[in-house]
Amino acid sequence: MGFVEEHKRWLNGHIRSRVGERKGRLERGHGHGEKMFLERVWWPIFGSLEHLHPEYEVLDWRGNVYFVDFVWFQGQYKFAFEVKGYGPHVQNTDRIRYRRELNRETFLQALGYRVVAIPYDDLEEQPQLIITLLKSLLSPYLANESQGQAYTRLEKEVLLLAARSAKSIRPSQIQRELMINHRTAVRSLTGLCEKGKLKPIVSIKSGRVMQYEYVRSIFDNWLV
C-alpha cells in the first residue's frame, strides 16, 4: 500500500475514533504542511504511520486544551512534532501568541515529551535534511527494538528481495529467486509478518493471502 492509500486509511481511522472538538480539530487542522511532513519525511523514514497521532490533545499549564500537530509514542518515549511556518513568528502582532507557544513547548518537555520543530520551508526545499536530522534524533530510541530483532539467514535473503522490489512479493518469486520449495517460502514470509517486517495482502476475490508488502523502517540501511 502506497502513501496516499495508507494516509487516507490512517486519517479516516483517527477521525472515526473521535467526537466533538477533537474530531473537528483534526478535520480542520490536518492541512497541507502536516501532510507534506508525512509524505516527504515520515513515510520515507518509516514506511508506516503507526503509533503516530495527528492533532493530539493535551492540556497546557493553565488547563487549556492545546492540539499538537503530531505525537508519536515509542515504548516509554513520546515525541511531539510541530510543523512551523515563518510568517506568524516574526510579526509584532503575534508576539503574545509566540510567547505562549514557547511556554507550551517548555511545558510539553516537563510532561516528558521530546519536542521537535519542523520548518515548513525545509519541507518544501530540502526535506532530505529533515530526514537526516530525524534519523539521528530517533535512532537511539529505536535501537533496543532493532537489536532485539533476530533474523535467520533465509529471512534476511527474503527481506533483501522484498526491500529491492518495487511491488509486493509472492511466494512463487521467493521460490524462484532463492530456489526453495513452496512450504519453506511461505514459512519464511509468515515469520517475517509476525516480526512486523512484511504485511500480508489478502486477495479480494479469494480471501487468501497471495502477496506480501515490505514494511520499511529507520533501520533499513543494513539492507543496502
C-alpha positions as CSV (number, residue, x, y, z in Angstrom):
1,M,0.0,0.0,0.0
2,G,1.4,3.4,-1.0
3,F,1.4,6.6,1.0
4,V,-1.8,8.1,-0.5
5,E,-3.9,5.0,0.4
6,E,-2.3,4.5,3.8
7,H,-2.6,8.2,4.7
8,K,-6.3,8.1,3.8
9,R,-6.9,4.9,5.8
10,W,-4.9,6.2,8.8
11,L,-6.6,9.6,8.9
12,N,-10.1,8.3,8.5
13,G,-9.4,5.8,11.3
14,H,-8.5,8.7,13.6
15,I,-11.5,10.7,12.6
16,R,-13.9,7.8,13.2
17,S,-12.4,7.3,16.7
18,R,-13.1,11.0,17.8
19,V,-16.0,13.1,18.7
20,G,-16.7,16.8,19.3
21,E,-13.9,19.3,19.1
22,R,-11.2,16.6,18.9
23,K,-12.8,15.4,15.7
24,G,-13.4,18.9,14.4
25,R,-9.9,20.0,15.1
26,L,-8.5,17.0,13.2
27,E,-10.7,17.7,10.2
28,R,-9.7,21.4,10.2
29,G,-6.1,21.3,11.4
30,H,-4.6,18.4,9.4
31,G,-3.6,20.6,6.4
32,H,-1.1,20.9,3.7
33,G,2.0,21.3,5.9
34,E,1.2,18.4,8.1
35,K,0.5,16.1,5.1
36,M,3.7,17.3,3.4
37,F,5.7,16.3,6.5
38,L,4.2,12.8,6.5
39,E,4.7,12.3,2.7
40,R,8.2,13.8,2.3
41,V,9.8,13.0,5.7
42,W,7.9,10.5,7.9
43,W,6.9,8.0,5.2
44,P,10.4,7.8,3.6
45,I,11.9,7.0,7.0
46,F,9.3,4.5,8.4
47,G,7.1,3.5,5.5
48,S,4.3,3.4,8.1
49,L,2.1,5.8,10.1
50,E,1.6,3.5,13.1
51,H,1.9,5.0,16.6
52,L,1.6,8.5,15.1
53,H,-1.3,10.6,16.4
54,P,-2.4,13.7,14.5
55,E,-3.8,16.8,16.2
56,Y,-3.2,15.2,19.6
57,E,-4.9,16.9,22.5
58,V,-3.0,17.9,25.7
59,L,-3.7,20.4,28.4
60,D,-1.3,23.4,28.9
61,W,-0.1,24.8,32.3
62,R,-3.3,26.8,32.5
63,G,-5.6,23.8,32.0
64,N,-6.5,24.9,28.4
65,V,-6.8,22.5,25.6
66,Y,-3.9,22.5,23.1
67,F,-3.5,20.4,20.0
68,V,0.0,19.2,18.9
69,D,0.4,18.6,15.2
70,F,1.7,15.0,15.8
71,V,2.5,12.9,18.8
72,W,4.5,9.7,18.4
73,F,4.7,7.0,21.0
74,Q,7.5,4.6,21.0
75,G,7.5,2.4,24.1
76,Q,8.1,4.6,27.1
77,Y,9.2,7.6,25.0
78,K,6.9,10.2,23.5
79,F,7.7,12.9,20.9
80,A,5.7,16.0,19.9
81,F,6.2,17.2,16.3
82,E,5.2,20.7,15.3
83,V,5.3,22.0,11.7
84,K,6.2,25.7,11.9
85,G,5.8,28.3,9.3
86,Y,7.9,31.5,9.3
87,G,5.3,34.3,9.0
88,P,3.4,34.2,12.3
89,H,6.6,34.1,14.4
90,V,8.1,37.4,13.2
91,Q,5.2,39.7,13.2
92,N,4.8,42.1,16.2
93,T,1.0,41.4,16.3
94,D,1.7,37.8,17.2
95,R,4.2,38.4,20.0
96,I,1.8,37.1,22.6
97,R,0.9,34.0,20.6
98,Y,4.6,33.3,20.0
99,R,5.4,33.6,23.8
100,R,2.6,31.2,24.6
101,E,3.9,28.8,22.0
102,L,7.3,28.8,23.5
103,N,5.9,28.3,27.0
104,R,3.8,25.4,25.7
105,E,6.9,23.7,24.3
106,T,8.6,24.1,27.6
107,F,5.6,22.6,29.4
108,L,5.5,19.7,27.0
109,Q,9.1,19.0,27.8
110,A,8.1,19.0,31.5
111,L,5.4,16.4,30.7
112,G,8.1,14.1,29.3
113,Y,7.7,14.9,25.6
114,R,10.7,15.5,23.3
115,V,9.5,18.5,21.2
116,V,10.7,18.7,17.6
117,A,10.1,21.8,15.4
118,I,9.8,21.1,11.7
119,P,10.5,24.2,9.5
120,Y,7.8,24.4,6.8
121,D,10.3,25.9,4.3
122,D,12.6,23.0,4.6
123,L,9.7,20.6,3.9
124,E,9.4,22.3,0.6
125,E,13.0,23.0,-0.3
126,Q,15.2,20.3,1.4
127,P,13.2,17.5,3.0
128,Q,16.3,15.3,2.9
129,L,17.9,17.5,5.5
130,I,15.0,16.9,7.9
131,I,15.1,13.2,7.2
132,T,18.8,13.1,8.1
133,L,18.3,15.0,11.3
134,L,15.3,13.0,12.4
135,K,17.1,9.7,11.8
136,S,19.9,11.0,14.0
137,L,17.5,12.0,16.7
138,L,15.2,9.0,16.7
139,S,17.7,6.1,16.1
140,P,18.8,5.8,19.8
141,Y,15.2,5.4,20.9
142,L,14.6,2.6,18.5
143,A,18.0,0.8,19.0
144,N,16.8,-1.6,21.6
145,E,13.9,-2.8,19.3
146,S,16.3,-3.2,16.4
147,Q,18.9,-5.1,18.3
148,G,16.4,-7.4,19.8
149,Q,15.1,-8.5,16.4
150,A,16.8,-11.7,15.1
151,Y,16.5,-12.9,11.5
152,T,17.6,-16.2,10.1
153,R,19.8,-16.3,7.0
154,L,16.9,-17.2,4.8
155,E,14.7,-14.4,6.3
156,K,17.5,-11.9,5.6
157,E,17.6,-13.0,2.0
158,V,13.8,-12.7,1.7
159,L,13.9,-9.2,3.2
160,L,16.6,-8.2,0.7
161,L,14.4,-9.3,-2.2
162,A,11.3,-7.6,-0.7
163,A,13.2,-4.3,0.0
164,R,14.5,-4.1,-3.5
165,S,11.2,-5.0,-5.1
166,A,9.2,-2.1,-6.4
167,K,6.0,-4.1,-5.8
168,S,4.7,-6.6,-3.3
169,I,6.3,-10.1,-3.5
170,R,4.7,-13.5,-3.9
171,P,5.8,-16.9,-2.6
172,S,6.5,-18.0,-6.1
173,Q,9.0,-15.2,-6.6
174,I,10.8,-16.3,-3.4
175,Q,10.8,-19.9,-4.6
176,R,12.3,-18.9,-7.9
177,E,14.9,-16.4,-6.7
178,L,16.1,-18.4,-3.7
179,M,15.5,-21.9,-5.2
180,I,13.5,-23.2,-2.2
181,N,10.2,-25.1,-2.0
182,H,6.8,-23.5,-1.6
183,R,6.3,-24.6,2.1
184,T,9.7,-23.0,3.1
185,A,8.9,-19.8,1.2
186,V,5.5,-19.4,2.9
187,R,7.0,-20.2,6.3
188,S,9.6,-17.5,5.9
189,L,7.1,-15.0,4.7
190,T,4.8,-15.8,7.6
191,G,7.6,-15.5,10.1
192,L,8.5,-12.1,8.8
193,C,4.9,-11.0,9.1
194,E,5.0,-12.0,12.8
195,K,8.1,-9.9,13.2
196,G,6.4,-6.9,11.6
197,K,8.7,-6.7,8.5
198,L,6.1,-7.9,6.0
199,K,2.4,-7.1,5.7
200,P,0.1,-9.8,4.2
201,I,-2.2,-8.7,1.3
202,V,-5.4,-10.5,1.1
203,S,-7.0,-11.1,-2.3
204,I,-10.4,-9.6,-2.7
205,K,-11.6,-12.4,-4.9
206,S,-10.3,-15.5,-3.0
207,G,-9.9,-14.1,0.5
208,R,-6.5,-15.7,0.7
209,V,-3.1,-14.1,1.2
210,M,-1.4,-14.1,-2.2
211,Q,1.2,-11.3,-1.8
212,Y,3.3,-9.6,0.9
213,E,4.3,-6.0,1.2
214,Y,7.6,-4.8,2.7
215,V,7.3,-2.6,5.9
216,R,10.2,-0.1,5.8
217,S,11.8,1.3,8.9
218,I,14.5,3.6,10.1
219,F,17.0,0.7,10.4
220,D,16.8,-0.4,6.8
221,N,20.3,0.8,5.9
222,W,21.7,-2.7,6.6
223,L,19.8,-3.9,3.6
224,V,21.6,-1.6,1.1
